[in-house]
Amino acid sequence: KMTRKNKRKKKGLAKGDSRSNIKPNKNAAKVENPFEPCDITILKNFGEIKTKDIQTLALHYLGCHRHVPEWCLITNRGDGHKVCVVMVEALYPFIYRTMCLNMPNFTSLFPNGPIEIQNPGSDLFVTPASSAILEKEPRKRSGDSASSEAILPPVQDYTLHPDHMMAHEYPTEETLTKEKNWRRFTGNITVEASQYPLYAIDCEMCKTAEGSEATQIAIVDDALNCIYKTYIKPANPIVDYVTAFSGITPEILKDVTTTLGDVIKHINNILPTQAIFVGHSLENDLRALKLFHDKVIDTATIYSSGKGGSFKPGLRYLAMRFLRAKIQDSANGHDPGEDAVTCMRLVKLKVKRGPKFGITQAGADTSLSVYLTKQSKSGVFIDKPIIAQQHCRGLAQALPMSTDEVGVDTLIRRLASKSEFYWLHLYKLEPIYRACTTIHDMINNPGLVDALTYIDASIKTIYNQLPADTLLMVFSGCSGYWKKPEFNGSDEAMKKLMANIVGQVRRGLLFMKVKN
């Protein structure tokens, strides 16, 4: 026989409560009213909205899972169950706040304004390029049982695919013909065709009147021996030594006579033809050297960032995490020899441990297209060719675009299809961002207003063409690229400047609206 106290306990009621005054969890169910339009309300005091929170909303709206987003309330959702996501590259909070008067359509479409979020990058709905190596499953020995030890991929399997080199802005064959004074690596030493010797390369650069030029180079072999290290005299007048990073000063280069041509000639004389270059974001070093080579292993792509997604991991972070080594800690700037040795150690560790080593869970997750296919949903991904094609599997369709204009037109034509998910990536602001080294430069760039006007009109056009009950999510940020500013000042002042800029570019904006 139950007492009144036990009965109340069983019903989950506290003393003085009754079923009539228990307030329901607003997140647990949506209010349905056929006479009211669908709406999404952001719950106050939720805290910082992260990538996983946005993913949860999109997938819940598609009906892919029952998990209800905890940070927002969906009311009167219709039967459309479609989601259209547009990523606007480099539309940072400080840009929007300063230039929002040039985007009247954003103001009218999203009257409550944007939500400031962690910069999700393109990893919000696609996997990073570094996980492409995971597709190369370890092979089994011929005749061995399934439980036998797998043969790990050879070192050459870790080299960047030509499409990936283009996506990461490595020099290409086209670079040799279009730009002046570029050279192709040839190598004058012959080794067996089956051999692919590794050589890690790292350069320190300065800023000249013509851009970034190499001032020091170090080359390390696979035995971690530094086989070449020298200072380089830039061909053009130096406007910034970038001493805080490079460690280069006017006194160091005062008596240097070695030219870039001398360095390239020496590289070709000491390295074999089949050499594989190893480095961290090696595209920057090769561009400073004006050197093209098609066999490259980049530690910034075979390892993933702790942030997941397409953020490239820093070399210092990788050294500490996987090698338990502390590098780039000198007050005199970076040592290219130390960086080259670190890159070589990381590559050798990767080859020894296998493709999945160094890929965080965020980086190893399957793409959204695979997840949608498992839920019998289809999607359309409109992006640069390498991104669209790499991340589309199953029922998803990759539609490469050459320009933003082509991408918008393609999306509008596809909105009437039966697909449930649409992805479009706009890059109109990217060249402006890449050309600037400070926030002030970007705000005052003469092309910024025209780019923002185009983005504003494009979002309005897309919204007008959306089917009813489609959730439009426009988010901004950067898909992984940010530039270190040139600066002449103390180390402490540089740290403060860097912290301020990095803090701002690692923030993003989220705009949401349901088409009624």
TAPE-V387259 format. One record per pair of residues at least 12 apart in sequence whose ideal C-beta (glycine too) atoms are under 10 Angstrom apart, sorted by the first residue. I is the first residue (numbers start at 0). J is the second residue. Records with the same first field share a line. If there is no record, write none. Layout:
BEGIN
I=J, J
END
This chain:
BEGIN
24=67, 69
25=40, 42, 67, 72, 74
26=42, 67, 68, 69, 70, 71, 72, 73
27=67
28=67, 72, 73, 74
29=67, 72, 73, 74, 75, 76
30=72, 73, 74, 75, 76
31=74, 75, 76
32=74, 75
33=75, 77
34=75
35=74, 75, 515
36=74, 75, 77, 467, 468, 513, 514, 515
37=60, 73, 74, 75, 76, 77, 79, 467, 468, 469, 470, 512, 513, 514, 515
38=71, 72, 73, 74, 75, 76, 511, 512, 513, 515
39=56, 60, 68, 71, 72, 73, 74, 76, 111, 470, 472, 511, 512, 513
40=71, 72, 73, 74, 111
41=70, 71, 72, 111, 114, 509, 511
42=68, 69, 70, 71, 72
45=68, 69, 70, 71, 114
46=69, 70
47=70, 115, 116, 117
48=68, 70, 71, 114, 115, 116, 117, 119, 507, 509
49=70, 116, 117, 119
50=116, 117, 118, 119, 120, 122, 123, 124, 306, 307, 308, 361, 474, 476, 507
51=117, 119, 123, 307, 361
52=68, 69, 70, 71, 116, 117, 119, 509
53=68, 70, 71, 84, 114, 116, 117, 119, 123, 124, 472, 474, 507, 509, 511
54=68, 119, 122, 123, 124, 367, 370
55=67, 68, 69, 70, 71
56=68, 69, 70, 71, 73, 82, 470, 472, 509, 511
57=82, 83, 84, 123, 124, 367, 420, 470, 472, 511
58=82, 124, 367, 370, 371, 374, 376, 420
59=71, 73, 76, 82, 470
60=73, 76, 79, 80, 81, 82, 419, 420, 468, 469, 470, 472, 513
61=80, 81, 82, 370, 371, 374, 376, 378, 419, 420, 470
62=76, 80, 374, 376, 419
63=80, 82, 367, 370, 371, 373, 374, 375, 376, 419, 420
64=370, 374
70=114
71=114, 511
73=470, 513
74=513
75=468, 513, 515
76=468, 470, 513
77=466, 467, 468, 469, 513, 514, 515
78=467, 468
79=419, 465, 466, 467, 468, 469, 470, 513, 514
80=376, 419, 420, 468, 469, 470
81=376, 414, 417, 418, 419, 420, 421, 465, 466, 467, 468, 469, 470, 471, 514
82=124, 376, 378, 419, 420, 421, 422, 469, 470, 471, 472
83=379, 410, 414, 418, 420, 421, 422, 423, 461, 462, 464, 465, 466, 469, 470, 471, 472, 473, 514
84=123, 124, 367, 378, 380, 420, 421, 422, 423, 424, 470, 471, 472, 473, 474
85=381, 406, 407, 410, 421, 422, 423, 424, 425, 454, 457, 458, 461, 462, 471, 472, 473, 474, 475, 510
86=119, 120, 121, 123, 124, 125, 382, 422, 423, 424, 425, 426, 472, 473, 474, 475, 476, 477, 478, 507
87=403, 423, 424, 425, 426, 427, 428, 429, 450, 451, 454, 457, 458, 473, 474, 475, 476, 507, 508, 510
88=120, 121, 403, 424, 425, 426, 427, 428, 429, 430, 432, 454, 475, 476, 477, 478, 480
89=425, 426, 427, 428, 429, 430, 431, 432, 433, 435, 441, 450, 475, 476, 477, 478, 480, 481, 504, 507
90=102, 105, 113, 425, 427, 428, 432, 450, 451, 454, 473, 474, 475, 476, 477, 507, 508, 510
91=118, 428, 432, 438, 441, 475, 476, 477, 503, 504, 505, 506, 507, 508
92=113, 115, 116, 118, 475, 476, 503, 504, 506, 507, 508
93=438, 441, 442, 503, 504, 506
94=428, 431, 432, 438, 441, 442, 447, 450, 451, 475, 503, 508
95=112, 113, 115, 451, 475, 508, 510
96=112, 113, 115, 508
97=438, 441, 442, 447
98=442, 447, 448, 450, 451, 452, 455
99=112, 113, 451, 455
100=448, 451
101=447, 448, 449, 450, 451, 452, 454, 455
102=448, 451, 452, 454, 455, 456, 458, 459
103=452, 455, 456, 459
104=452, 454, 455, 456, 457, 458, 459, 460, 462
105=451, 454, 455, 458, 459, 473, 508, 510
106=455
107=459
108=455, 458, 459, 462, 463, 471, 473, 510, 511, 512
109=458, 462, 471, 473, 508, 509, 510, 511, 512
110=512
111=510, 511, 512
112=508, 510
113=473, 474, 475, 507, 508, 509, 510, 511
114=474, 507, 508, 509, 510, 511
115=506, 507, 508, 509
116=474, 475, 476, 506, 507, 508, 509
117=306, 476, 505, 506, 507
118=306, 308, 310, 474, 475, 476, 477, 478, 479, 481, 503, 504, 505, 506, 507, 508
119=306, 307, 308, 309, 310, 474, 475, 476, 477, 478, 507, 509
120=304, 306, 307, 308, 309, 310, 474, 476, 477, 478, 479, 480, 505, 507
121=308, 309, 310, 382, 383, 386, 390, 422, 424, 476, 477, 478, 479
122=303, 304, 306, 307, 308, 309, 310, 361, 362, 364, 478, 479
123=308, 309, 367, 422, 472, 474, 476, 478, 507, 509
124=308, 366, 367, 368, 370, 371, 378, 380, 390, 420, 422, 424, 472, 474
125=308, 309, 366, 367, 368, 380, 382, 386, 387, 389, 390, 391, 422, 424, 478
126=303, 307, 308, 309, 358, 361, 362, 363, 364, 365, 366, 367, 368, 369, 389, 390
127=300, 303, 304, 307, 308, 309, 310, 311, 358, 359, 361, 362, 363, 364, 366, 389, 390, 478, 479
128=159, 160, 162, 163, 166, 167, 297, 299, 300, 301, 303, 309, 311, 362, 385, 386, 389, 390, 479
129=163, 297, 298, 299, 300, 301, 302, 303, 304, 308, 309, 311, 312, 354, 357, 358, 359, 362, 363
130=300, 301, 303, 354, 355, 358, 359, 361, 362, 363, 364, 365, 366, 389, 390
131=159, 160, 162, 163, 300, 301, 354, 385, 389, 390
132=152, 156, 157, 159, 160, 300, 301, 349, 353, 354, 355, 357, 358
133=353, 354, 355, 358, 362, 363, 365
134=354, 389
135=151, 152, 156, 157, 353, 354
136=149, 152, 354, 355
137=149, 150, 151, 152, 353, 354, 355
138=150, 151, 152
149=353
151=349, 350, 351, 352, 353, 354, 356
152=349, 350, 353, 354
153=193, 195, 350
154=195, 196, 197, 221, 275, 277, 296, 346, 347, 349, 350
155=193, 194, 195, 273, 275, 294, 296
156=296, 350, 354
157=197, 275, 277, 295, 296, 297, 298, 300, 301, 346, 349, 350, 354
158=195, 275, 276, 277, 293, 294, 295, 296, 297, 301
159=281, 282, 293, 294, 295, 296, 297, 300, 301
160=385, 389
161=293, 385
162=383, 384, 385, 386, 388, 389
163=295, 297, 300, 385, 389
164=281, 282, 285, 292, 293, 295, 297, 300, 385
165=383, 384, 385
166=300, 383, 384, 385, 386, 389
167=280, 281, 282, 295, 297, 299, 300, 311, 385, 479, 480
168=280, 282, 283, 286, 433, 480
169=280, 281, 282, 283, 285, 286, 291, 292, 293, 295, 297
170=183, 282, 285, 286, 288, 289, 290, 291, 292, 293, 295
171=291, 293
172=291, 293
173=291
174=285, 286, 289, 290, 291
175=289, 290, 291
178=286, 289, 291
179=289
180=234, 259, 260, 289
181=263, 285, 286, 288, 289, 290, 291
182=259, 260, 263, 264, 266, 267, 288, 289, 290, 291, 292
183=263, 267, 290, 291, 292, 293
184=263, 266, 267, 270, 272, 274, 276, 285, 288, 290, 291, 292, 293, 294
185=263, 266, 267, 268, 270, 272, 292
186=198, 266, 267, 268, 269, 270, 271, 272, 273, 274, 292
187=264, 266, 267, 268, 269, 270, 271, 272
188=267, 268, 269, 270, 271, 272, 273, 274
189=271, 272, 273
190=271, 272, 273, 274
191=271, 273
192=272, 273
193=273
194=271, 273, 274
195=271, 273, 274, 275, 294, 296
196=220, 221, 270, 271, 273, 274, 275
197=219, 220, 221, 222, 274, 275, 276, 277, 294, 296, 342, 343, 346, 347, 350
198=218, 219, 220, 221, 226, 227, 266, 269, 270, 271, 274, 275, 276, 277, 278, 339, 343
199=217, 218, 219, 220, 221, 223, 225, 275, 276, 277, 278, 279, 281, 296, 298, 335, 336, 338, 339, 340, 341, 342, 343, 344, 345, 346, 347
200=216, 217, 218, 219, 227, 266, 270, 274, 276, 277, 278, 279, 281, 284, 285, 288, 290, 292, 295, 335, 338, 339, 342, 343
201=215, 216, 217, 218, 219, 228, 277, 278, 279, 281, 283, 284, 314, 333, 334, 335, 336, 337, 338, 339, 340, 341, 342, 343
202=214, 215, 216, 217, 218, 231, 245, 262, 278, 281, 283, 284, 285, 286, 287, 288, 335, 338, 339
203=215, 216, 217, 230, 231, 240, 241, 244, 245, 246, 247, 284, 287, 332, 333, 334, 335, 338
204=231, 233, 240, 241, 244, 245, 247, 283, 284, 286, 287, 288
205=231, 233, 235, 237, 238, 239, 240, 241, 242, 244, 245, 247, 252, 287, 485
206=233, 235, 237, 238, 239, 240, 241, 245, 436, 485
207=233, 234, 235, 236, 237, 238, 239
208=233, 234, 235, 236, 237, 238
209=233, 234, 235, 236, 238
210=235, 286, 287
211=233, 239, 241, 283, 286, 287, 485
212=231, 232, 233, 234, 235, 237, 259, 286, 287, 288, 289
213=230, 231, 232, 233, 245, 259, 262, 283, 284, 285, 286, 287, 288, 289, 290, 335
214=230, 231, 232, 233, 237, 240, 241, 245, 246, 247, 251, 252, 255, 287, 335
215=228, 229, 230, 231, 245, 246, 247, 251, 252, 255, 332, 333, 334, 335, 336
216=228, 229, 230, 231, 257, 259, 262, 265, 266, 284, 287, 288, 335, 336, 339
217=229, 334, 335, 336, 337, 338, 339, 340
218=262, 265, 266, 269, 270, 274, 276, 277, 335, 336, 339
219=277, 335, 336, 337, 338, 339, 340, 341, 342, 343, 344
220=269, 270, 274, 339, 343
221=275, 277, 343, 346, 347
222=343
223=339, 340, 341, 343, 344, 347
224=340, 343
225=335, 336, 337, 339, 340
226=269, 270
227=262, 265, 266, 269, 270, 336, 339
228=334, 335, 336, 339
229=255, 257, 261, 262, 265
230=247, 251, 252, 254, 255, 256, 257, 262
231=247, 252, 255, 256, 257, 258, 259, 260, 261, 262, 287, 288
232=252, 253, 254, 255, 256, 257, 258, 259, 261, 262
233=247, 252, 255, 258, 259, 287
234=258, 259, 260, 289
237=249, 252
238=485, 487
239=436, 484, 485, 486, 487
240=252, 332, 485, 487
241=332, 483, 484, 485, 486, 487, 493
242=331, 332, 486, 487, 488, 490, 493
243=330, 331, 332, 333, 483, 485, 486, 487, 488, 489, 490, 492, 493, 494, 496, 497
244=327, 332, 333, 483, 485, 486, 493
245=331, 332, 333, 335
246=329, 330, 331, 332, 333, 334, 335
247=331, 332, 333
248=331, 332
259=287, 288, 289, 290
260=289
262=288, 290
263=288, 289, 290
266=288, 290, 292
267=290
270=292
272=294
273=294
274=292, 294
275=292, 293, 294, 295, 296, 346
276=290, 292, 293, 294, 295, 296, 297, 342
277=294, 295, 296, 297, 298, 339, 342, 343, 344, 345, 346, 347
278=295, 296, 297, 298, 299, 314, 338, 339, 342, 343, 346
279=297, 298, 299, 300, 302, 311, 312, 313, 314, 315, 317, 318, 338, 339, 341, 342, 345
280=297, 298, 299, 300, 311, 312, 313, 314, 480
281=295, 296, 297, 298, 299, 300, 342
282=295, 297, 299
284=335, 338, 339
296=342, 343, 345, 346, 349, 350
297=311, 342, 346
298=311, 312, 314, 317, 318, 321, 341, 342, 343, 344, 345, 346, 348, 349, 357
299=311, 312, 313, 314, 317, 342, 479
300=312
301=317, 345, 346, 349, 350, 354, 356, 357, 358
302=314, 316, 317, 320, 321, 345, 346, 348, 349, 356, 357, 358, 359, 362
303=317, 357, 358, 359, 360, 361, 362, 363
304=316, 317, 359, 361, 362, 479
305=317, 320, 359, 361, 362
306=359, 361, 362, 479, 505
307=358, 359, 360, 361, 362, 363, 364
308=359, 361, 362, 364, 478, 479
309=362, 386, 477, 478, 479, 480
310=361, 362, 477, 478, 479, 480, 481, 505
311=479, 480, 481
312=357, 359, 362
313=327
314=326, 327, 333, 337, 338, 341, 342, 345
315=327, 328, 333, 338, 341
317=341, 342, 344, 345, 348, 357
318=337, 338, 340, 341, 342, 344, 345
320=357, 359
321=341, 344, 345, 348, 349, 352, 356, 357
322=340, 341, 344, 345, 348
324=337, 340, 341, 344, 345
326=338, 340, 341
327=341
330=490
332=490
345=357
365=390, 392, 393
366=378, 380, 389, 390, 391, 392, 393, 395
367=380, 390, 391, 392, 395, 420, 422
368=380, 390, 391, 392, 393, 394, 395, 396, 397, 420, 422
369=390, 391, 392, 393, 394, 395
370=392, 393, 395, 420
371=392, 393, 394, 395, 418, 419, 420
372=391, 392, 393, 394, 395
373=393, 394
374=394, 419
375=393, 394, 419
376=393, 394, 395, 418, 419, 420
377=393, 394, 395, 396, 416, 417, 418, 419, 420
378=391, 393, 394, 395, 396, 397, 418, 419, 420, 421, 422
379=391, 395, 396, 397, 398, 409, 410, 413, 414, 416, 418, 419, 420, 421, 422, 423
380=395, 396, 397, 398, 399, 418, 420, 421, 422, 423, 424
381=396, 397, 398, 399, 400, 405, 406, 407, 408, 409, 410, 413, 421, 422, 423, 424, 425
382=397, 398, 399, 400, 406, 422, 423, 424, 425, 426, 478
383=399, 400, 401, 406, 424, 426
384=397, 398, 399, 400, 401
385=399
386=399, 400, 422, 424, 478
387=399, 400, 406, 422, 424
390=422
391=422
394=418, 419, 420
395=418, 420, 422
396=413, 416, 418
397=422
398=410, 412, 413, 421, 422, 423
400=423, 424, 425, 426
402=425, 426, 427
403=423, 424, 425, 426, 427, 428, 429, 450, 453, 454, 457
404=425, 427, 453, 457
406=423, 424, 425, 426, 457
407=423, 425, 453, 454, 456, 457, 458, 460, 461, 464
408=457, 460
409=423
410=422, 423, 457, 460, 461, 464, 465
411=423, 457, 460, 461, 463, 464, 465
412=464
413=464
414=461, 464, 465, 466, 469
415=464, 466
416=466
419=469
421=461, 465, 469, 471
423=457, 461, 473
424=478
425=450, 453, 454, 457, 458, 473, 475
426=450, 478
427=446, 447, 449, 450, 451, 452, 453, 454, 457
428=441, 444, 446, 447, 450, 451, 453, 454, 475, 477
429=450, 477, 478, 480
430=444, 446, 450
431=444, 445, 446, 447, 449, 450, 451
432=444, 447, 450, 477, 480, 481, 482, 504
433=480, 481, 482
434=446, 482
435=447, 482, 484
436=482, 483, 484, 485, 486, 500
437=482, 484, 485, 486, 496, 500
438=484, 499, 500, 503, 504
440=484
441=504
454=473, 475
458=471, 473, 510, 512
461=473, 514
462=512, 514
463=514
464=514
465=512, 513, 514
466=514
467=513, 514, 515
468=513, 514, 515
469=512, 513, 514, 515
470=511, 512, 513, 514
471=510, 511, 512, 513, 514
472=509, 510, 511, 512
473=508, 509, 510, 511, 512
474=507, 508, 509, 510, 511
475=506, 507, 508, 509, 510
476=504, 505, 506, 507, 508, 509
477=504, 505, 506, 507
480=504
481=500, 501, 503, 504, 505
482=500, 504
483=496, 497, 500, 501
484=496, 497, 500
END
